[in-house]
Amino acid sequence: MGILREDVVLISPAEKAGDPTVISVNCPDKTGLGCDLCRIILLFGLSITRGDFSTDGKWCYIVLWVDGKTDTRWDLLEKRLLEVCPSYFSTSGIDYYRPVNQQPKQLDVFLLKFWCSCDRKGLLHDITQVLFDLELTIKRVKVSTTPDGKVMDLFFITDTRELLHTKERQSQTILHLKTALGDILVSCEIESVGLEITACSQGTLFLPSTITEDMFSLELPSRHPGGLLASNPISVTVDNTLSPSHTLIQILCQDHKGLIYDTMRTLKDYNIQVSYGRFFTNRKGGCELDLFIVQADGKKIVDRNKQNSLCSRLRMELWRPLRVSMVSRGPDTELLVANPVEFSGRGRPLVFHDITLALKNINTQIFSVEIGRHMICDREWEVYRILLDEGDSCHVPGIRIEEGVRKMLMGWE
């Protein structure tokens, strides 16, 4: 007999202003479950301040304390968390240490196409915000501004609710866009497109080798200008003496948006199971994690090379989870942001949302956008190439743009 649906995910609202909301998950275990749950919480714009989780290899219990927003749709969050939990009606016949790097379900892709009579600062972010509120995921964007100032936007999107094929859902989307954009929206259309047109996950855009070598390096530099390593010290250590069956990973670092997701994503890509863990953030902005882990075979990590490889990757992912760089493209200025993709095919959510919000805040206008996926250094990346408006980019220093975008992505603003 299985457990009741309402017992799988429980959300206890904050008792008073300033208190965290508590999310409890009680379900069969799977490798990467913590990553999947943290990704959804990040997608809803929530910050995890504390966590405690344990598993016996078959069943897990997870408690997360999160800082929420006043307009968080908790009922929808509960539904999305339930969707990634293994079946809660049966606990037999499950291989709990099976690899979980299969591709997620492929959703139908739609083309959202519209014209605006003029461009304005923050336009792209306003559109992105509407799509986010409607649970529409941006897979690829082609934005261009004509010489006379008009804007043509092409968004390849998927619908988390899987209803965009219906006239009602399409009308709802167009209505929200009209409300947000007002009179400058000239026309708006939504249509289903074939896979041959929506090769959204396979970027073919050329990236110069000088960019790929520096920007996508998987190694921590011994020196880095600006003192970034010194200002964001990261300690990752391994201890095999405290448990006869588990390896302890201890992490001390500065907190940032999605830190727990970045940690769990890395462990998931290594096919590592977290048997017990706890973490918390302090008032000074630091974060401490204690994770008791095992390999896919259920054994502790004793090989020194594997230990060093895992620690090195964790340091890299926590120091620079996303790559941001300003590059010169002839007379123009281009902002590049690279988002690492899990082996399962998912990337960090809300990256494009945060990029456009940062540019809006620093009064920088976007001329065009291209998004594509690339295999670089034996790893898949989702790359955002944003050509900035020439009239604005010369007034805002490139270093300020780069810092503003990085701080927004890291949650330091």
Secondary structure as UniProt FT lines:
FT   HELIX           5..7
FT   STRAND          9..12
FT   TURN            17..18
FT   STRAND          21..28
FT   TURN            31..32
FT   HELIX           33..43
FT   TURN            44..45
FT   STRAND          47..55
FT   STRAND          59..67
FT   TURN            70..71
FT   HELIX           74..84
FT   TURN            96..97
FT   STRAND          110..116
FT   TURN            121..122
FT   HELIX           123..133
FT   TURN            134..135
FT   STRAND          136..145
FT   TURN            147..148
FT   STRAND          151..159
FT   TURN            160..161
FT   TURN            164..165
FT   HELIX           167..181
FT   HELIX           182..184
FT   STRAND          185..192
FT   TURN            195..197
FT   TURN            200..201
FT   HELIX           209..215
FT   TURN            225..226
FT   HELIX           228..231
FT   STRAND          235..239
FT   STRAND          247..254
FT   TURN            257..258
FT   HELIX           259..269
FT   TURN            270..271
FT   STRAND          273..281
FT   TURN            283..284
FT   STRAND          286..294
FT   TURN            296..297
FT   HELIX           304..319
FT   STRAND          323..329
FT   TURN            330..331
FT   STRAND          332..341
FT   TURN            343..344
FT   TURN            349..350
FT   HELIX           351..361
FT   TURN            362..363
FT   STRAND          366..376
FT   TURN            377..378
FT   STRAND          379..388
FT   HELIX           390..393
FT   TURN            394..395
FT   HELIX           398..410
//
